[in-house]
Amino acid sequence: MKKLTLIVAALAVLLAGCNTVRGIGQDIEKGGEAIQKATK
């Protein structure tokens, strides 16, 4: 039972990490687009 709990917890952390990295990537992309529009 403890093994299953550890596996579920590890998967939750990994999925949360992926979402965080994706969010940061989107923020950087939007910042880059804003800079491009400002220079035109």
Rosetta silent file (secondary structure, phi, psi, omega in degrees, C-alpha in Angstrom):
SEQUENCE: MKKLTLIVAALAVLLAGCNTVRGIGQDIEKGGEAIQKATK
SCORE:     score description
SCORE:     0.000 S_00000001
   1 L     0.000  -41.623  179.217    0.000    0.000    0.000 S_00000001
   2 H   -65.027  -34.451 -179.583    2.833    2.422    0.829 S_00000001
   3 H   -64.120  -42.826  179.032    4.474    1.615   -2.501 S_00000001
   4 H   -63.739  -41.382  179.039    1.322    2.605   -4.415 S_00000001
   5 H   -62.197  -42.259  178.317    1.063    5.846   -2.438 S_00000001
   6 H   -63.458  -41.521  179.997    4.679    6.702   -3.274 S_00000001
   7 H   -64.362  -44.806  179.730    4.111    6.022   -6.970 S_00000001
   8 H   -63.523  -42.132  179.594    0.980    8.189   -7.050 S_00000001
   9 H   -64.518  -41.278  179.205    2.762   10.994   -5.195 S_00000001
  10 H   -64.091  -42.181  178.206    5.737   10.837   -7.583 S_00000001
  11 H   -63.767  -40.329  179.106    3.443   11.009  -10.624 S_00000001
  12 H   -62.305  -42.433  179.433    1.588   13.987   -9.149 S_00000001
  13 H   -65.182  -43.318  179.849    4.857   15.856   -8.597 S_00000001
  14 H   -62.751  -43.989 -179.528    6.067   15.072  -12.125 S_00000001
  15 H   -66.327  -39.883  178.036    2.808   16.225  -13.702 S_00000001
  16 H   -64.472  -39.017  178.440    2.770   19.401  -11.625 S_00000001
  17 H   -63.321  -42.033  179.342    6.372   20.070  -12.679 S_00000001
  18 H   -62.953  -42.393  179.730    5.521   19.681  -16.357 S_00000001
  19 H   -64.311  -38.182  179.875    2.645   22.134  -16.043 S_00000001
  20 H   -65.364  -45.443  179.762    4.882   24.651  -14.300 S_00000001
  21 H   -63.675  -40.382  178.697    7.567   24.428  -16.978 S_00000001
  22 H   -62.642  -42.263  179.920    4.940   24.752  -19.704 S_00000001
  23 H   -62.859  -41.988  178.428    3.518   27.857  -18.004 S_00000001
  24 H   -63.955  -41.505  178.882    6.948   29.468  -17.773 S_00000001
  25 H   -61.104  -41.076  179.300    7.567   28.717  -21.453 S_00000001
  26 H   -66.741  -39.544  178.530    4.297   30.347  -22.434 S_00000001
  27 H   -63.036  -43.270  179.474    5.092   33.441  -20.356 S_00000001
  28 H   -64.006  -41.315 -179.897    8.512   33.792  -22.006 S_00000001
  29 H   -62.592  -44.053  179.209    6.946   33.341  -25.453 S_00000001
  30 H   -64.506  -37.202  176.933    4.356   36.067  -24.780 S_00000001
  31 H   -63.599  -41.460  178.242    7.107   38.372  -23.526 S_00000001
  32 H   -64.287  -40.036  178.248    9.085   37.787  -26.716 S_00000001
  33 H   -64.768  -39.602  179.475    6.038   38.525  -28.859 S_00000001
  34 H   -63.778  -39.733  178.207    5.440   41.777  -27.002 S_00000001
  35 H   -65.256  -42.013  178.606    9.049   42.836  -27.634 S_00000001
  36 H   -61.476  -42.889  179.355    8.727   41.999  -31.337 S_00000001
  37 H   -65.293  -36.060 -178.327    5.552   44.078  -31.638 S_00000001
  38 H   -68.565  -29.902 -177.698    7.202   46.990  -29.821 S_00000001
  39 H   -84.014  -12.319 -178.645   10.139   47.040  -32.247 S_00000001
  40 L   -84.496    0.000    0.000    7.939   47.129  -35.363 S_00000001
